[in-house]
């Protein structure tokens, strides 16, 4: 799956944007700058439908002056789930610490080195893309495979799954092998981690929980 990458730079200081813009080609990303809350609000409203696409990776770079904006973004929404990189001058580290507590992906001190910023952005975008791919893989499971998955991560044995679903143990093993292959999990631990991310994503989308519930 190929992603369209977008980096939002929210900072009154345009030099931050100019520095990140220089990396745009190397990161294969579109870079958009906002110097005030109003401009960001208008842009996100106008582009919200665009960000419903599963093939788009978003990362936000922001000055802690704008922390309140992201604290108001719903944690279960698309913007709330995207990685955020906080950039702050040394004299404003108390705000930066507050940003860390709000769950930022990385904290970089201004003025930042371009190579340091490029690494942080590449890691943030790659992590988001990997998480999105994993969710898509779980959505590709059949109803029976998803039911089997839920029981596996709950700790049930093949025999217990067989009894609950009223199918043979051989069929359980087939479903189990198929779902592990589809979500590229090499162990139950990996399966559990991916399943937790999938459920969090499903619960974040209005109406999606019912659609992807194994019990429906």
Order of alpha helices (4+ residues) and beta strands (2+ residues): beta-alpha-alpha-beta-alpha-beta-alpha-alpha-beta-alpha-beta-alpha-alpha-alpha-alpha-alpha-alpha
